[in-house]
Structures are given as structure tokens and as C-alpha cells.
């Protein structure tokens, strides 16, 4: 039977893209909110015997997690053969250790919730730092879509003489890959954090303004504090106005304006999260990844 693809609120375009790639059917996931804040879901399509895919990013997760979990449980109640999640932005990964005694490790807790709800998860460039791969967190199958080729292509076609720069050591894994694909030099800045919105930045030894256009690359911008500090540092050091390239534009209120005020010439993001800065479309590569995963699963289950 064909795959049934259900969008989380706001992810209708992604659901249509995935449905077309897998030869499936896109249907509505009705989410009703009661006056007291409780939610009820209804799947507007036949789920029995089918692979049911729930599609949508998990930014601002508190309003999305219960509908997702309820929808996955409802699909199983209706006889779904399996349930998959397509979540271009996967939240709750930054807290990957207990930084202070008594803290919960939300990355592990959240992964357990989703693993219990789904048979597989497809996501885009998850924010992994101290945990090397999603398989260390999830007990269901996971597949990661990488945006480095898309970012590199954007740089190659739009930026003359780029210098790819990471705002901190955590960004190194993305910066190296993007710079290699873009055939551009790269560097990573040094950062010390003094709270959620206070950071101290420094240039690495030997990095000086050379006439190249700095392109700051990071996987997530939330408060924008780190990226804005990097922009100001580069400007003080004599570099041209940096361009900021972001995979997941979480962007807390005021973050985008803060980057512009710091001196960024342009802020460009992938559309893993809908935002005015979206310029790089990931729906195609995400849909291809889902189609490939389903083909491999079908082949593995064939007699």
C-alpha cells in the first residue's frame, strides 16, 4: 500500500514533497486544541497496513511534541504497519550531558520519547557535540541528511573569494566540510561563553584580513550571541562585512536584528525551520533520503 504522509502544523509543503518522492498520499493531521490547552488529533486518511510518516520540524517544541506523540500512537491504534518521523530540525540535543549535579540530560530523554513513538527518524544535520552519532541516543533507526553540499553550492555561486569561518570549535565539523566542498580556505574562531548571552571571541593565530569575503557558517543560531560576537570581531580586525550562513534558523526574538546591527551584510538560512532568511531549500534532499530509506527497508523485508 502507498505511504501516508501527515504534516505537523506548518509543514504541509514538506509533506507534499515527501509524498511525491515516495509515491505516497499526503493527508491532513487535524490537531484540535481545547480551551484548557489539551489537544486531540485525528488522522484524515486510512492508516491500516500502511507506513505512516509524520513530517515537520520540532522548533518551539512544546506546542508540537504532544500532537506528534498522539498522532504516532493514533496511527498504531489504526493499524499502521510502521511509523516514521521526518523532522528537518531535531530539538533538545544541546543538553547532551549534565553540566551541573542534578540536571537532566534532555537529549537522551527526548530521544527515548521519539524512539518509543517511531520505527525510524530522518533529520537534517543534528546538533551533536559530545555524542558522536544519533544512534548513540535513539533505539529506532535514524538517517541524517547533510546540508554541506547545499551550503557549498550556495557559496560557490554567490560569493567571490570566500573565507569560510566557524564562530567556535563546535562549528568545526560543518565548516571543514563546507569549505572543502566550496574549495575555499577556512578558519575557526576561539570562544569562551560567560552565560547564555555573553561570549568572548578571539581570532586564531595567523588569521588576518586578506581581501577574502568571510562567510560565517554554523548549524544553529538561537540567541545569535555567538554569531554576532564573531561578526563584530571580524569587522574590528578589518575584514569585509561577513555573510552569515545558518543551517537551522531557530532565531530567538531580536536575534536576526542583532546580527544585522553587529555588521552582517546578509543572513541566509536553510528552510529546515520557516523563517524570512530562508534561501536554501532542503525538501528535495530530505525527500530523497526518505525514499531511499523506505526502499532499503522494503528490500530487507522482501522474502
C-alpha positions as CSV (number, residue, x, y, z in Angstrom):
1,X,0.0,0.0,0.0
2,X,1.1,3.6,-0.5
3,X,2.7,5.6,2.2
4,X,0.5,8.0,4.2
5,X,2.3,11.3,4.9
6,X,0.9,13.6,7.6
7,X,2.2,17.2,8.2
8,X,2.7,18.7,11.6
9,X,1.1,22.2,11.6
10,X,3.0,24.4,9.2
11,X,4.8,21.6,7.4
12,X,2.3,21.0,4.6
13,X,4.8,21.8,1.8
14,X,7.3,19.3,3.2
15,X,4.6,16.6,3.5
16,X,3.7,17.1,-0.2
17,X,7.4,16.9,-1.2
18,X,8.0,13.7,0.7
19,X,4.7,12.2,-0.5
20,X,5.7,12.8,-4.1
21,X,9.1,11.3,-3.7
22,X,7.8,8.1,-2.2
23,X,4.7,7.8,-4.4
24,X,2.5,8.3,-1.3
25,X,-0.5,10.1,-0.3
26,X,-0.4,13.4,1.7
27,X,-3.4,13.7,4.1
28,X,-4.3,16.1,6.9
29,X,-3.4,15.7,10.5
30,X,-6.2,17.5,12.4
31,X,-5.0,19.0,15.7
32,X,-7.8,20.4,17.9
33,X,-6.9,22.5,20.9
34,X,-9.3,22.6,23.7
35,X,-9.8,25.9,25.7
36,X,-7.7,24.5,28.6
37,X,-4.7,23.7,26.3
38,X,-5.2,20.0,25.8
39,X,-5.0,18.6,22.3
40,X,-6.8,16.0,20.3
41,X,-5.6,14.6,17.0
42,X,-7.4,13.0,14.0
43,X,-5.7,11.3,11.0
44,X,-7.7,12.2,7.9
45,X,-6.7,9.1,5.9
46,X,-6.6,5.4,6.1
47,X,-3.6,4.2,8.2
48,X,-4.3,0.5,8.4
49,X,-1.5,-1.6,6.9
50,X,0.5,1.4,5.7
51,X,3.7,3.2,6.5
52,X,2.6,6.5,8.2
53,X,5.1,9.4,8.1
54,X,4.8,12.4,10.3
55,X,6.6,15.4,8.8
56,X,7.6,18.7,10.4
57,X,10.4,20.4,12.3
58,X,10.5,20.4,16.1
59,X,11.5,24.0,16.7
60,X,9.4,25.6,19.5
61,X,8.8,22.0,20.6
62,X,6.4,22.4,23.5
63,X,3.4,23.0,21.1
64,X,4.4,20.2,18.8
65,X,5.6,17.2,20.8
66,X,2.3,16.1,22.2
67,X,0.5,16.3,18.9
68,X,3.3,14.3,17.3
69,X,3.3,11.6,20.0
70,X,-0.5,11.4,20.0
71,X,-0.5,11.2,16.2
72,X,2.1,8.4,16.2
73,X,0.1,6.5,18.8
74,X,-3.2,7.0,16.9
75,X,-1.6,5.7,13.7
76,X,-0.6,2.5,15.5
77,X,-4.1,2.2,17.0
78,X,-5.5,2.4,13.5
79,X,-3.3,-0.4,12.3
80,X,-0.3,1.3,10.7
81,X,2.4,-1.1,9.7
82,X,5.1,1.3,10.8
83,X,5.5,5.0,11.8
84,X,8.3,7.2,10.6
85,X,9.3,10.8,11.6
86,X,10.7,13.3,9.1
87,X,12.0,16.2,11.3
88,X,14.4,18.5,9.5
89,X,15.2,20.3,12.7
90,X,15.5,18.0,15.7
91,X,15.4,19.9,19.0
92,X,16.6,19.1,22.5
93,X,20.1,18.0,21.5
94,X,22.2,20.8,23.1
95,X,21.8,19.3,26.7
96,X,23.9,16.2,26.0
97,X,25.5,15.9,29.4
98,X,24.6,17.1,32.9
99,X,26.6,20.3,33.3
100,X,25.8,20.6,37.0
101,X,24.7,18.0,39.6
102,X,21.0,17.3,39.4
103,X,20.5,18.4,35.8
104,X,18.6,16.1,33.4
105,X,20.2,15.1,30.0
106,X,17.3,16.1,27.8
107,X,19.0,14.8,24.6
108,X,18.7,11.3,25.9
109,X,15.2,11.8,27.4
110,X,13.9,13.2,24.2
111,X,15.4,10.5,22.0
112,X,13.8,7.9,24.2
113,X,10.4,9.5,23.7
114,X,10.7,9.6,19.9
115,X,12.3,6.2,19.7
116,X,9.2,4.8,21.5
117,X,6.9,6.6,19.1
118,X,8.5,5.8,15.8
119,X,10.2,3.0,13.9
120,X,12.6,5.4,12.2
121,X,13.6,9.1,12.2
122,X,15.1,11.2,9.3
123,X,16.6,14.6,10.2
124,X,19.0,17.2,8.9
125,X,22.4,17.9,10.5
126,X,21.5,17.2,14.1
127,X,23.4,19.4,16.7
128,X,25.7,16.7,18.0
129,X,28.7,17.7,20.0
130,X,29.8,15.3,22.8
131,X,27.6,12.4,21.4
132,X,29.2,11.4,18.1
133,X,26.1,10.0,16.3
134,X,22.3,9.8,16.7
135,X,22.5,6.0,17.0
136,X,24.0,6.5,20.5
137,X,20.8,8.3,21.5
138,X,18.0,6.6,19.6
139,X,16.9,3.0,19.7
140,X,15.0,3.2,16.5
141,X,16.7,3.6,13.1
142,X,18.0,7.1,12.2
143,X,19.1,8.7,9.0
144,X,20.9,12.0,8.7
145,X,20.7,14.4,5.7
146,X,23.8,16.6,5.4
147,X,23.5,20.2,4.1
148,X,27.2,20.8,3.4
149,X,26.8,20.3,-0.4
150,X,23.9,22.7,-0.5
151,X,25.8,25.3,1.6
152,X,28.9,24.9,-0.5
153,X,27.0,25.3,-3.8
154,X,25.4,28.4,-2.5
155,X,28.8,29.9,-1.6
156,X,30.4,28.9,-4.9
157,X,27.7,30.5,-7.0
158,X,27.2,33.7,-4.9
159,X,30.4,34.6,-3.0
160,X,33.6,35.7,-4.7
161,X,36.9,34.7,-2.9
162,X,35.2,33.3,0.2
163,X,36.8,32.6,3.6
164,X,34.6,30.1,5.4
165,X,34.7,30.8,9.2
166,X,33.3,28.9,12.1
167,X,32.3,31.0,15.1
168,X,33.5,28.4,17.7
169,X,35.1,25.0,18.0
170,X,31.7,23.2,17.9
171,X,31.2,24.5,14.3
172,X,34.4,23.0,13.0
173,X,32.7,19.8,11.8
174,X,30.4,21.8,9.4
175,X,33.0,24.4,8.5
176,X,35.6,22.0,7.3
177,X,33.1,20.0,5.2
178,X,31.6,23.1,3.6
179,X,34.9,24.8,2.9
180,X,36.3,21.6,1.3
181,X,33.2,21.3,-1.0
182,X,33.4,25.0,-1.8
183,X,37.1,24.8,-2.5
184,X,37.7,27.7,-0.1
185,X,40.1,28.3,2.9
186,X,38.6,28.1,6.3
187,X,39.2,29.1,9.9
188,X,37.6,28.6,13.3
189,X,37.4,31.3,16.0
190,X,38.0,30.8,19.7
191,X,35.1,31.3,22.1
192,X,34.6,31.5,25.8
193,X,31.0,31.7,27.0
194,X,30.0,33.7,30.1
195,X,26.3,32.9,30.1
196,X,23.5,32.5,27.6
197,X,24.1,35.9,26.0
198,X,27.7,36.8,26.9
199,X,30.6,35.4,24.9
200,X,34.3,36.4,24.4
201,X,35.8,35.8,20.9
202,X,39.3,35.7,19.6
203,X,40.9,35.2,16.2
204,X,43.1,32.1,15.7
205,X,46.8,32.8,15.4
206,X,47.8,33.9,11.9
207,X,44.3,34.8,10.7
208,X,44.3,38.3,9.2
209,X,42.2,40.2,6.8
210,X,43.3,39.1,3.3
211,X,40.7,40.6,1.0
212,X,38.5,37.5,1.1
213,X,34.9,37.7,2.0
214,X,34.2,36.0,5.4
215,X,31.3,33.6,5.4
216,X,30.3,32.6,8.9
217,X,28.8,29.1,9.0
218,X,27.0,27.4,11.9
219,X,24.4,24.7,12.3
220,X,22.2,26.6,14.7
221,X,21.6,30.3,15.6
222,X,19.3,30.7,18.5
223,X,20.0,33.9,20.6
224,X,22.5,35.0,17.9
225,X,25.0,36.0,20.6
226,X,27.9,33.9,19.3
227,X,27.4,34.7,15.7
228,X,27.0,38.5,16.4
229,X,30.2,38.4,18.5
230,X,32.0,36.7,15.6
231,X,30.7,39.4,13.2
232,X,31.9,42.2,15.4
233,X,35.3,40.6,15.9
234,X,35.9,40.1,12.2
235,X,34.9,43.7,11.5
236,X,37.2,45.1,14.1
237,X,40.0,43.0,12.6
238,X,39.5,44.7,9.2
239,X,37.5,42.0,7.4
240,X,34.8,42.9,4.9
241,X,31.2,42.6,6.2
242,X,30.6,38.9,6.9
243,X,27.8,36.9,5.4
244,X,26.1,34.6,7.9
245,X,25.1,31.1,6.7
246,X,22.9,29.0,9.0
247,X,21.5,25.5,8.7
248,X,18.8,25.8,11.4
249,X,17.4,29.3,11.9
250,X,16.0,28.9,15.4
251,X,16.4,32.7,15.9
252,X,15.0,33.9,19.3
253,X,13.2,37.3,19.1
254,X,15.8,40.0,18.2
255,X,18.5,37.6,17.0
256,X,18.3,38.4,13.3
257,X,18.3,42.2,14.0
258,X,21.2,41.7,16.3
259,X,23.3,40.1,13.5
260,X,22.5,42.9,11.2
261,X,23.3,45.5,13.9
262,X,26.6,43.8,14.5
263,X,27.6,44.3,10.9
264,X,26.5,41.2,8.9
265,X,25.9,42.0,5.3
266,X,23.4,39.2,4.8
267,X,21.9,36.4,6.8
268,X,21.0,33.2,4.8
269,X,19.5,30.0,6.2
270,X,18.2,26.6,5.1
271,X,14.4,26.2,5.3
272,X,14.6,23.4,8.0
273,X,12.6,26.0,10.0
274,X,10.4,28.5,8.2
275,X,12.0,32.0,8.5
276,X,12.4,35.1,6.4
277,X,16.1,34.4,6.0
278,X,15.4,31.1,4.2
279,X,17.2,30.9,0.9
280,X,18.4,27.3,0.7
281,X,15.7,24.6,0.1
282,X,16.3,21.2,1.8
283,X,13.0,19.5,1.0
284,X,14.4,17.8,-2.1
285,X,17.3,16.1,-0.4
286,X,15.1,15.2,2.6
287,X,12.5,13.6,0.4
288,X,15.2,11.6,-1.5
289,X,16.6,10.3,1.9
290,X,13.1,9.2,2.9
291,X,12.6,7.4,-0.4
292,X,15.9,5.7,-0.1
293,X,15.3,4.6,3.4
294,X,11.9,3.1,2.5
295,X,13.3,1.3,-0.5
296,X,16.0,-0.3,1.7
297,X,13.5,-1.3,4.3
298,X,11.3,-2.9,1.7
299,X,14.2,-4.8,0.2
300,X,15.3,-6.0,3.6
301,X,11.8,-7.3,4.4
302,X,11.3,-9.0,1.0
303,X,11.2,-12.8,1.0
